[in-house]
Amino acid sequence: MGPQSTPDLSTPASSLSLSTVAIIGLGTMGTGIAEVLTRAGREVIGIDTDEAAARHAVSALEAATARAVQRERLTERERRDALARFRTFTDLQAAADADLVIEVVPEDYELKRQVFAELDAVVRPDTILATGTNALSVTRLAADSQRPERVLGVHFFNPAPAMKLVEVVSSVLTAPTAVAAVTELARDLGKDPIAVGDRPGFVADGLLFGYLNQAAAMYESKYATREDIDAAMKLGCGLPMGPLALLDLIGVDTARTVLEAMYTESQDRLHAPAPILGQLAEAGLTGRKAGRGFYTYDAPGSPTVVPDAESPAAADELAGGRTVTGVGVAGSGTMASGIAEVFAKAGFKVVLAARSLEKAEKAKARIAKSLGRSVDKGRMSAEARDAALAAITPAGSLDAFADVDLAVEAVAEDLAVKQELFKTLDKVCKPGAVLATTTSSLPVVACARATSRPQDVIGMHFFNPAPAMKLVEVVRTVLTADDVHATVRAVCAKVRKHPVDCGDRAGFIVNALLFPYLNNAIKMVEEHYATLDDIDAAMKLGGGYPMGPFELLDVVGLDVSLAIEKVLHAEFRDPGLAPAPLLEHLVAAGCLGRKTGRGFREYARR
């Protein structure tokens, strides 16, 4: 091919006009991208070999823009103009005049390669070719193209009109001006683009799918029910969806494809697809689109979950439980104060015991301030505040627990300290009292074995701040009595918390799924794949997380995070769970997060 055919991608990005864009593949994602582009004033050529898909795309765009007019986000004139800018075709020849082509055909390498080969013969030399893949190699697609310098990845998130993140993926072959032009376009569309290199999953899905895989494996092992896994991650981490419901939304087959690609590159067992993903995919149970996946839906494509054989029966939480009127809380820190506040507001008589009466009284004063803020915000009456405070009796010794029906410890996360405390509880608490630990990482059974009544011991893992967080992980050991479990679930209902059941193993549900994800984010930074800011932005904008992983690590505390990751690694023995060296180095340097003024970021001293 002569020099005259070579595209001039050395042209400044601002002069590479991307006013006409072809979308190849008019499924949900392609149609969503088309909506974004037409509403932003671009001419859009929609191409799909299936005429029905093309018609559906037009109908979907008509409906979406009509809703926008109803919500006063578009005028009727703007709607008509947007619809006029969208034309559909069934032949790739229609892309001949496009400045940019974005393919979003199914995740099959040979299919995408064929599309790019045909485009090479159709489009202008300066046309940029973008793949919407999140699992396949952009570099390989580029290398198989006649003009690899103009090939890149542009990864929108579903639903494209609503999601702000766009990952712009360059290979070692991509011309910087092509990346700059697509990045500028993304900004013009009102999106937040981040630049990433070519590896399966990129940033957001690279972190997300490992977490989803672990959740699928947790469910497959029957460690926890699908409902409890999903509730735990929504209530414990503030996520918009639980992982198994999200797998159904994404598509179980799609998730398996992405994970296979990630595992091929990383050889990390955490990325090896959980067998259940393959089993569901092979059975055609691919999630919402099929009407059944981890959950069952009332119709293919419907978001409405309907009961099936795995749905929990309406449980009588009070059946077989013990009576609880008095509660003892051991500890004087933030967690102990928060738990005492929760029980007092629910009408229980609370004994708050610390190592000295002075510490216990300070903890009660902290509760008084918290309740006062609730009154100021109109969340409770002054009378309710006074009643809650009156229900709390501070004490300087565990001897005050002699008459409590439930004793909850919230002392330091140190097994020797907790075991010594449980020995004391065994001596001072009356027969039949339930003894609970709030540990987040230590074996509950080790606390139970420190007593002469291990059948009465259970885990009640509250989340911080306890008055606000709705989740409690109820942790049964192999020795916990059934009526003790029933008692604690009933108590959770009375204090308006959502209990989830799990067994006595490291991390329980939330931390076992959360901390490997955080560890993988640190590894991305170690490998210079992406910056802290880009990773945090990707997970907030692309995954709907309330905080990015590095924001969260600095809030939790790097020392706390490292301790939990060490426990997970020690229990599961998986090399992929080994704490990232960067985390260990920061902890060794005393950079523990917000509490020390420096962690992954620096903070102003208070």
C-alpha positions as CSV (number, residue, x, y, z in Angstrom):
1,M,0.0,0.0,0.0
2,G,1.5,3.3,-1.0
3,P,2.4,6.2,1.4
4,Q,-0.6,8.2,0.2
5,S,-2.9,5.7,2.0
6,T,-1.3,6.2,5.4
7,P,-3.5,8.1,7.8
8,D,-2.0,11.2,9.3
9,L,-2.5,10.4,12.9
10,S,0.2,12.9,13.8
11,T,-2.5,15.6,13.4
12,P,-3.3,17.4,16.6
13,A,-6.2,15.8,18.4
14,S,-8.3,18.9,18.3
15,S,-8.3,18.8,14.5
16,L,-9.4,15.2,14.3
17,S,-13.1,15.9,14.0
18,L,-15.3,13.0,15.2
19,S,-18.6,14.4,14.1
20,T,-19.9,11.2,12.5
21,V,-19.7,7.9,14.5
22,A,-20.7,4.4,13.4
23,I,-21.9,1.9,16.0
24,I,-21.6,-1.7,15.0
25,G,-23.9,-3.9,17.1
26,L,-27.2,-2.5,18.2
27,G,-27.8,-4.4,21.4
28,T,-28.3,-2.7,24.7
29,M,-24.8,-1.2,24.9
30,G,-24.8,-0.1,21.2
31,T,-28.2,1.5,21.5
32,G,-27.1,3.3,24.7
33,I,-24.0,4.6,23.1
34,A,-26.0,5.8,20.1
35,E,-28.3,7.7,22.4
36,V,-25.4,9.5,24.1
37,L,-23.9,10.5,20.8
38,T,-27.1,11.7,19.1
39,R,-28.1,13.7,22.1
40,A,-24.7,15.3,22.0
41,G,-25.1,16.4,18.4
42,R,-23.2,13.7,16.6
43,E,-24.4,12.0,13.4
44,V,-24.7,8.3,14.3
45,I,-24.7,5.4,11.8
46,G,-26.2,2.3,13.5
47,I,-25.2,-1.0,11.9
48,D,-26.6,-4.4,12.7
49,T,-27.1,-7.4,10.4
50,D,-30.3,-8.2,12.3
51,E,-33.0,-5.9,11.0
52,A,-35.1,-6.5,14.1
53,A,-32.3,-5.3,16.3
54,A,-32.0,-2.1,14.2
55,R,-35.7,-1.5,14.5
56,H,-35.6,-2.1,18.3
57,A,-32.7,0.4,18.6
58,V,-34.8,3.1,16.8
59,S,-37.8,2.3,19.1
60,A,-35.6,2.4,22.2
61,L,-34.1,5.8,21.2
62,E,-37.6,7.2,20.6
63,A,-38.8,6.0,24.0
64,A,-35.7,7.3,25.8
65,T,-35.8,10.7,24.2
66,A,-39.6,10.9,24.9
67,R,-38.9,10.2,28.6
68,A,-36.2,13.0,28.5
69,V,-38.8,15.4,27.1
70,Q,-41.3,14.5,29.9
71,R,-38.6,15.1,32.5
72,E,-37.8,18.4,30.8
73,R,-34.2,17.4,30.0
74,L,-34.8,17.8,26.3
75,T,-37.2,20.0,24.3
76,E,-39.4,18.4,21.6
77,R,-37.3,20.2,18.9
78,E,-34.1,18.7,20.4
79,R,-35.7,15.3,20.5
80,R,-36.6,15.5,16.8
81,D,-33.1,16.6,15.9
82,A,-31.5,13.8,17.9
83,L,-33.8,11.2,16.2
84,A,-32.9,12.6,12.8
85,R,-29.2,12.1,13.5
86,F,-29.7,8.4,14.0
87,R,-29.8,6.2,10.9
88,T,-29.7,2.4,10.8
89,F,-28.2,0.0,8.2
90,T,-27.5,-3.7,7.9
91,D,-24.3,-3.4,5.9
92,L,-20.8,-2.4,7.1
93,Q,-20.5,-0.3,3.9
94,A,-22.6,2.3,5.7
95,A,-19.5,3.1,7.9
96,A,-17.6,4.5,4.9
97,D,-18.0,8.1,5.9
98,A,-17.5,7.7,9.7
99,D,-14.8,9.5,11.6
100,L,-15.0,7.0,14.4
101,V,-16.3,3.4,14.4
102,I,-17.2,1.7,17.7
103,E,-17.9,-2.0,17.6
104,V,-19.9,-3.6,20.3
105,V,-20.6,-7.0,18.8
106,P,-20.6,-10.1,21.1
107,E,-17.3,-11.0,23.0
108,D,-15.9,-13.3,20.4
109,Y,-12.4,-12.6,19.1
110,E,-12.9,-14.1,15.6
111,L,-16.2,-12.1,15.1
112,K,-14.5,-8.9,16.2
113,R,-11.4,-9.6,14.0
114,Q,-13.7,-10.2,11.0
115,V,-15.5,-6.9,11.6
116,F,-12.2,-5.0,11.8
117,A,-10.9,-6.8,8.6
118,E,-14.0,-5.7,6.7
119,L,-13.8,-2.2,8.1
120,D,-10.2,-1.9,6.8
121,A,-11.6,-2.2,3.3
122,V,-14.5,0.3,3.9
123,V,-13.5,3.3,6.0
124,R,-11.1,6.2,5.3
125,P,-7.5,5.9,6.2
126,D,-7.9,8.5,9.0
127,T,-11.0,6.8,10.6
128,I,-10.4,5.7,14.2
129,L,-11.5,2.1,14.9
130,A,-12.6,1.4,18.5
131,T,-13.5,-1.9,20.1
132,G,-16.0,-2.0,23.0
133,T,-14.4,-5.2,24.5
134,N,-13.6,-5.5,28.2
135,A,-12.1,-8.9,28.0
136,L,-10.3,-9.5,24.7
137,S,-6.9,-8.1,23.6
138,V,-7.1,-4.7,22.0
139,T,-3.4,-5.2,21.0
140,R,-4.2,-8.4,19.1
141,L,-7.1,-6.8,17.3
142,A,-4.9,-3.9,16.3
143,A,-2.1,-6.2,15.2
144,D,-4.5,-8.1,12.9
145,S,-5.7,-4.8,11.4
146,Q,-4.1,-3.2,8.4
147,R,-3.6,0.1,10.4
148,P,-2.9,-0.8,14.0
149,E,-2.1,2.8,15.0
150,R,-5.7,3.8,14.6
151,V,-7.2,0.9,16.7
152,L,-8.0,1.4,20.4
153,G,-10.6,0.4,23.0
154,V,-13.4,2.6,24.2
155,H,-15.2,0.9,27.1
156,F,-18.6,2.5,28.1
157,F,-20.5,1.1,31.1
158,N,-24.1,-0.1,31.1
159,P,-26.4,1.8,31.0
160,A,-24.3,4.1,28.8
161,P,-26.6,7.2,29.0
162,A,-26.4,7.2,32.8
163,M,-22.9,5.9,33.6
164,K,-20.2,8.6,33.6
165,L,-17.1,6.4,33.2
166,V,-15.4,5.7,29.9
167,E,-12.1,3.7,29.8
168,V,-10.0,4.7,26.8
169,V,-7.7,1.8,26.1
170,S,-4.5,2.1,24.1
171,S,-2.2,-0.7,23.0
172,V,1.6,-0.3,22.3
173,L,0.6,0.3,18.7
174,T,-2.0,3.0,19.2
175,A,-1.2,6.6,18.0
176,P,-1.4,9.1,20.9
177,T,-3.5,11.4,18.8
178,A,-6.2,8.8,18.3
179,V,-6.3,8.3,22.1
180,A,-6.5,12.1,22.6
181,A,-9.3,12.5,20.0
182,V,-11.5,9.8,21.6
183,T,-10.7,11.2,25.1
184,E,-11.8,14.6,24.0
185,L,-15.0,13.2,22.5
186,A,-15.8,11.4,25.7
187,R,-15.5,14.7,27.6
188,D,-17.7,16.4,25.0
189,L,-20.3,13.7,25.8
190,G,-20.2,14.7,29.4
191,K,-18.3,11.5,30.4
192,D,-15.3,11.1,32.7
193,P,-12.6,9.3,30.6
194,I,-9.6,7.6,32.1
195,A,-6.6,6.3,30.1
196,V,-5.7,2.7,30.7
197,G,-3.5,0.1,29.1
198,D,-4.5,-3.2,27.4
199,R,-5.2,-5.9,29.9
200,P,-8.4,-8.0,30.5
201,G,-11.0,-6.1,32.5
202,F,-9.0,-2.8,32.4
203,V,-9.5,-1.0,35.7
204,A,-13.1,-1.2,36.8
205,D,-14.0,-4.7,35.5
206,G,-10.5,-5.9,36.4
207,L,-11.3,-5.2,40.0
208,L,-15.0,-5.9,39.9
209,F,-15.0,-9.4,38.3
210,G,-12.5,-10.8,40.8
211,Y,-14.9,-9.8,43.5
212,L,-17.9,-11.2,41.7
213,N,-16.0,-14.5,41.2
214,Q,-15.2,-14.8,44.9
215,A,-18.9,-14.2,45.7
216,A,-20.0,-16.9,43.3
217,A,-17.5,-19.3,44.9
218,M,-18.7,-18.4,48.3
219,Y,-22.3,-19.2,47.3
220,E,-21.2,-22.4,45.6
221,S,-19.5,-23.6,48.7
222,K,-22.9,-23.1,50.6
223,Y,-21.1,-20.8,53.1
224,A,-24.0,-18.3,52.8
225,T,-27.2,-18.0,50.9
226,R,-27.4,-15.8,47.8
227,E,-29.8,-13.4,49.7
228,D,-27.4,-13.1,52.6
229,I,-24.3,-12.5,50.4
230,D,-26.1,-9.8,48.4
231,A,-27.6,-8.2,51.5
232,A,-24.2,-8.2,53.3
233,M,-22.4,-6.4,50.5
234,K,-25.2,-3.8,50.0
235,L,-25.7,-3.0,53.7
236,G,-22.1,-3.6,54.8
237,C,-20.4,-1.7,51.9
238,G,-23.1,0.6,50.6
239,L,-23.1,-1.0,47.1
240,P,-26.0,-0.4,44.8
241,M,-26.4,-4.2,44.1
242,G,-25.3,-7.4,45.6
243,P,-22.7,-9.4,43.7
244,L,-24.9,-12.3,42.6
245,A,-27.7,-10.0,41.5
246,L,-25.1,-8.0,39.6
247,L,-23.8,-11.2,37.9
248,D,-27.3,-11.9,36.7
249,L,-27.6,-8.4,35.3
250,I,-24.2,-8.5,33.5
251,G,-24.8,-12.1,32.3
252,V,-23.2,-15.2,33.8
253,D,-21.8,-16.1,30.4
254,T,-20.2,-12.7,30.0
255,A,-18.7,-12.8,33.4
256,R,-17.2,-16.2,32.7
257,T,-15.7,-14.9,29.5
258,V,-14.1,-11.9,31.2
259,L,-12.7,-14.1,34.0
260,E,-11.3,-16.6,31.6
261,A,-9.4,-13.8,29.9
262,M,-8.2,-12.4,33.2
263,Y,-7.0,-15.8,34.4
264,T,-5.2,-16.5,31.1
265,E,-3.1,-13.4,31.7
266,S,-2.7,-13.4,35.5
267,Q,-2.8,-17.1,36.3
268,D,-4.2,-15.8,39.7
269,R,-6.5,-18.5,41.1
270,L,-8.8,-15.7,42.3
271,H,-9.6,-15.1,38.6
272,A,-10.2,-18.7,37.7
273,P,-13.9,-18.8,37.0
274,A,-15.9,-20.4,39.8
275,P,-17.3,-23.7,38.4
276,I,-20.8,-22.6,39.1
277,L,-20.4,-19.9,36.4
278,G,-19.6,-22.5,33.8
279,Q,-22.4,-24.8,35.0
280,L,-25.0,-22.0,34.8
281,A,-23.8,-20.8,31.4
282,E,-23.8,-24.3,29.9
283,A,-27.3,-24.8,31.2
284,G,-28.4,-21.5,29.5
285,L,-29.1,-19.9,32.9
286,T,-27.3,-16.8,32.1
287,G,-29.1,-14.3,34.3
288,R,-31.8,-11.8,33.7
289,K,-31.7,-12.0,30.0
290,A,-32.6,-15.7,30.2
291,G,-35.1,-15.3,33.1
292,R,-32.9,-17.3,35.4
293,G,-29.4,-17.3,36.8
294,F,-28.5,-17.1,40.5
295,Y,-32.1,-15.9,40.9
296,T,-35.3,-16.6,39.0
297,Y,-37.1,-13.7,37.2
298,D,-40.7,-13.4,36.1
299,A,-39.7,-13.3,32.4
300,P,-36.5,-13.1,30.3
301,G,-35.2,-9.6,30.6
302,S,-37.3,-8.7,33.6
303,P,-35.7,-7.2,36.8
304,T,-38.4,-8.7,39.0
305,V,-37.2,-11.6,41.1
306,V,-39.8,-14.3,41.9
307,P,-39.6,-17.0,44.5
308,D,-38.0,-20.3,43.6
309,A,-36.8,-23.5,45.4
310,E,-33.9,-21.6,47.0
311,S,-36.0,-18.7,48.3
312,P,-36.0,-18.6,52.1
313,A,-39.2,-19.6,53.8
314,A,-40.9,-17.0,56.0
315,A,-38.9,-17.6,59.2
316,D,-40.3,-17.3,62.7
317,E,-37.3,-15.6,64.2
318,L,-38.6,-15.9,67.7
319,A,-39.2,-19.6,67.7
320,G,-37.0,-21.5,70.2
321,G,-35.1,-18.4,71.3
322,R,-34.2,-17.3,74.8
323,T,-35.7,-14.2,76.5
324,V,-33.5,-11.1,76.4
325,T,-34.3,-8.0,78.4
326,G,-30.9,-7.0,79.8
327,V,-27.7,-6.6,77.7
328,G,-24.2,-6.1,78.7
329,V,-21.7,-4.4,76.4
330,A,-18.0,-4.7,77.2
331,G,-15.6,-2.0,76.0
332,S,-15.3,1.8,75.9
333,G,-14.4,2.6,72.3
334,T,-16.4,3.8,69.4
335,M,-17.8,0.3,68.6
336,A,-18.8,-0.5,72.2
337,S,-20.5,2.9,72.6
338,G,-22.4,2.5,69.3
339,I,-23.6,-1.0,70.1
340,A,-24.8,0.2,73.6
341,E,-26.6,3.1,71.9
342,V,-28.3,0.7,69.5
343,F,-29.6,-1.6,72.3
344,A,-30.7,1.3,74.6
345,K,-32.7,3.0,71.8
346,A,-34.5,-0.3,71.2
347,G,-35.7,-0.5,74.8
348,F,-33.2,-2.9,76.3
349,K,-31.6,-2.3,79.7
350,V,-27.9,-1.9,79.1
351,V,-24.8,-2.3,81.3
352,L,-21.8,-0.7,79.7
353,A,-18.7,-2.0,81.4
354,A,-15.1,-0.8,80.8
355,R,-11.8,-1.3,82.6
356,S,-12.7,1.6,84.9
357,L,-15.9,3.4,85.9
358,E,-14.4,6.6,84.5
359,K,-13.9,5.0,81.0
360,A,-17.4,3.7,81.1
361,E,-18.8,7.1,82.0
362,K,-16.9,8.7,79.2
363,A,-18.4,6.2,76.8
364,K,-21.9,7.0,78.1
365,A,-21.1,10.7,77.6
366,R,-20.2,9.9,73.9
367,I,-23.5,8.2,73.5
368,A,-25.3,11.3,75.0
369,K,-23.6,13.4,72.3
370,S,-24.7,11.1,69.6
371,L,-28.2,11.0,70.8
372,G,-28.2,14.8,71.1
373,R,-27.2,15.0,67.4
374,S,-30.2,12.8,66.6
375,V,-32.5,15.1,68.5
376,D,-31.1,18.1,66.7
377,K,-31.7,16.5,63.3
378,G,-35.2,15.6,64.2
379,R,-34.6,11.8,64.2
380,M,-35.7,11.3,67.7
381,S,-37.5,13.2,70.5
382,A,-35.9,14.5,73.6
383,E,-38.0,12.1,75.6
384,A,-36.7,9.1,73.6
385,R,-33.2,10.4,74.1
386,D,-33.7,10.7,77.9
387,A,-35.2,7.2,78.0
388,A,-32.3,5.7,76.1
389,L,-29.7,7.4,78.3
390,A,-31.6,6.3,81.4
391,A,-31.4,2.7,80.2
392,I,-27.6,2.7,80.2
393,T,-25.7,1.9,83.4
394,P,-21.9,2.5,83.3
395,A,-19.8,0.0,85.3
396,G,-16.1,-0.4,85.9
397,S,-16.1,-4.2,86.1
398,L,-17.6,-7.2,84.3
399,D,-19.1,-8.3,87.6
400,A,-22.0,-5.9,86.6
401,F,-23.0,-8.5,84.0
402,A,-24.3,-10.9,86.6
403,D,-27.9,-10.6,85.5
404,V,-27.7,-9.8,81.8
405,D,-29.3,-12.1,79.2
406,L,-26.9,-11.2,76.4
407,A,-23.3,-10.1,76.8
408,V,-21.6,-8.5,73.8
409,E,-17.8,-7.8,73.8
410,A,-16.4,-5.0,71.7
411,V,-12.8,-4.8,73.0
412,A,-9.5,-4.8,71.1
413,E,-9.1,-7.2,68.1
414,D,-6.6,-9.4,70.0
415,L,-7.4,-13.0,70.5
416,A,-5.6,-13.3,73.9
417,V,-7.5,-10.3,75.2
418,K,-10.8,-11.6,74.0
419,Q,-10.2,-15.1,75.4
420,E,-9.3,-13.7,78.8
421,L,-12.5,-11.6,78.7
422,F,-14.6,-14.7,77.8
423,K,-13.1,-16.6,80.7
424,T,-14.4,-13.8,83.0
425,L,-17.8,-13.7,81.3
426,D,-18.0,-17.5,81.9
427,K,-17.6,-16.8,85.6
428,V,-19.8,-13.8,86.1
429,C,-22.7,-14.3,83.6
430,K,-25.7,-16.4,84.8
431,P,-26.4,-19.8,83.2
432,G,-28.3,-19.5,79.9
433,A,-26.9,-16.0,79.1
434,V,-25.8,-15.7,75.4
435,L,-22.2,-14.6,75.0
436,A,-21.3,-12.7,71.8
437,T,-18.1,-11.4,70.2
438,T,-18.0,-8.5,67.7
439,T,-14.8,-9.8,66.1
440,S,-14.3,-9.1,62.4
441,S,-11.4,-11.4,61.8
442,L,-10.7,-13.7,64.7
443,P,-12.1,-17.3,65.1
444,V,-15.3,-17.2,67.2
445,V,-14.8,-20.8,68.3
446,A,-11.5,-19.8,69.9
447,C,-13.4,-17.4,72.2
448,A,-16.0,-20.1,72.8
449,R,-13.4,-22.6,73.9
450,A,-12.2,-20.2,76.6
451,T,-15.5,-20.8,78.4
452,S,-17.1,-23.9,79.9
453,R,-20.2,-23.3,77.8
454,P,-19.2,-22.9,74.1
455,Q,-22.7,-23.7,73.0
456,D,-23.7,-20.3,74.3
457,V,-21.1,-18.3,72.3
458,I,-21.8,-16.7,68.9
459,G,-20.5,-13.9,66.7
460,M,-22.4,-10.7,66.3
461,H,-20.3,-8.6,63.9
462,F,-21.7,-5.1,63.9
463,F,-20.4,-2.5,61.4
464,N,-19.1,0.9,62.2
465,P,-20.8,3.2,63.0
466,A,-23.1,0.8,64.7
467,P,-26.1,3.2,65.1
468,A,-26.2,3.9,61.3
469,M,-25.1,0.6,59.7
470,K,-28.0,-1.9,59.3
471,L,-25.9,-5.1,58.9
472,V,-25.0,-7.7,61.5
473,E,-23.1,-10.8,60.5
474,V,-24.4,-13.6,62.8
475,V,-21.5,-16.1,63.1
476,R,-22.3,-19.7,64.2
477,T,-19.5,-22.0,65.3
478,V,-19.8,-25.8,65.1
479,L,-20.6,-25.7,68.8
480,T,-23.3,-22.9,68.8
481,A,-26.7,-24.1,70.0
482,D,-29.7,-23.6,67.8
483,D,-31.6,-21.5,70.4
484,V,-28.6,-19.2,70.8
485,H,-28.7,-18.6,67.0
486,A,-32.5,-18.0,67.1
487,T,-32.1,-15.6,70.0
488,V,-29.5,-13.4,68.3
489,R,-31.5,-13.2,65.1
490,A,-34.6,-12.2,67.1
491,V,-32.5,-9.6,68.9
492,C,-31.3,-8.2,65.6
493,A,-34.9,-7.8,64.5
494,K,-35.7,-5.9,67.7
495,V,-32.8,-3.5,67.2
496,R,-33.8,-3.0,63.6
497,K,-30.7,-4.6,62.1
498,H,-30.5,-7.0,59.2
499,P,-28.9,-10.3,60.2
500,V,-27.0,-12.5,57.7
501,D,-25.9,-16.0,58.7
502,C,-22.4,-17.2,58.1
503,G,-20.0,-19.8,59.4
504,D,-16.9,-19.2,61.5
505,R,-14.2,-18.6,59.0
506,A,-11.9,-15.7,58.3
507,G,-13.5,-12.5,57.0
508,F,-17.1,-13.9,57.3
509,I,-18.9,-12.5,54.3
510,V,-18.1,-8.8,53.9
511,N,-14.4,-8.7,54.7
512,A,-13.7,-12.0,52.8
513,L,-15.1,-10.3,49.6
514,L,-14.0,-6.7,50.3
515,F,-10.3,-7.0,51.2
516,P,-9.1,-9.1,48.2
517,Y,-10.7,-6.4,46.0
518,L,-8.8,-3.7,47.9
519,N,-5.6,-5.7,47.8
520,N,-6.0,-6.1,44.0
521,A,-6.4,-2.3,43.6
522,I,-3.1,-1.8,45.5
523,K,-1.4,-4.3,43.1
524,M,-2.6,-2.2,40.1
525,V,-0.8,0.8,41.5
526,E,2.3,-1.3,42.3
527,E,2.3,-2.4,38.6
528,H,2.0,1.2,37.4
529,Y,-1.1,0.2,35.5
530,A,-3.2,3.1,36.8
531,T,-3.1,5.9,39.3
532,L,-4.8,6.1,42.7
533,D,-7.1,8.8,41.4
534,D,-8.1,6.9,38.2
535,I,-8.8,3.7,40.1
536,D,-10.9,5.5,42.7
537,A,-12.8,7.3,39.9
538,A,-13.3,4.1,38.0
539,M,-14.9,2.2,40.9
540,K,-17.1,5.1,41.9
541,L,-18.2,6.0,38.4
542,G,-18.1,2.6,36.8
543,G,-19.1,0.4,39.7
544,G,-21.3,2.6,41.8
545,Y,-19.1,2.3,44.8
546,P,-19.7,5.0,47.5
547,M,-15.9,5.3,47.9
548,G,-12.9,4.3,45.8
549,P,-10.6,1.6,47.2
550,F,-7.9,4.0,48.3
551,E,-10.3,6.3,49.9
552,L,-11.7,3.4,51.8
553,L,-8.3,1.9,52.8
554,D,-7.3,5.3,54.3
555,V,-10.6,5.5,56.2
556,V,-10.4,1.9,57.5
557,G,-6.7,2.2,58.4
558,L,-3.9,0.6,56.6
559,D,-2.8,-1.3,59.7
560,V,-6.3,-2.7,60.2
561,S,-6.5,-3.6,56.5
562,L,-3.2,-5.4,56.5
563,A,-4.2,-7.4,59.6
564,I,-7.4,-8.6,57.9
565,E,-5.5,-9.5,54.7
566,K,-3.0,-11.5,56.7
567,V,-5.8,-13.4,58.4
568,L,-7.4,-14.2,55.0
569,H,-4.1,-15.3,53.5
570,A,-3.3,-17.5,56.5
571,E,-6.7,-19.2,56.5
572,F,-7.2,-19.7,52.7
573,R,-3.5,-20.2,51.8
574,D,-4.2,-18.7,48.3
575,P,-1.1,-16.8,46.9
576,G,-3.5,-14.3,45.4
577,L,-4.5,-13.2,48.9
578,A,-1.0,-12.3,50.0
579,P,-1.0,-8.7,51.1
580,A,0.5,-6.3,48.5
581,P,4.0,-5.3,49.4
582,L,3.1,-1.6,49.0
583,L,0.6,-2.0,51.8
584,E,3.1,-3.6,54.1
585,H,5.7,-0.9,53.3
586,L,3.3,1.9,54.1
587,V,2.3,0.3,57.4
588,A,5.9,-0.2,58.4
589,A,6.5,3.5,57.7
590,G,3.7,4.5,60.0
591,C,1.5,5.8,57.1
592,L,-1.8,4.3,58.4
593,G,-4.4,6.5,56.7
594,R,-6.4,9.4,57.9
595,K,-5.8,8.7,61.5
596,T,-2.0,9.5,61.0
597,G,-2.5,12.2,58.4
598,R,-1.0,10.0,55.7
599,G,-1.8,6.7,54.0
600,F,-2.2,6.4,50.2
601,R,-2.8,10.1,50.3
602,E,-1.9,13.0,52.6
603,Y,-4.5,14.7,54.8
604,A,-4.5,18.0,56.7
605,R,-3.8,17.6,60.3
606,R,-6.7,18.4,62.6
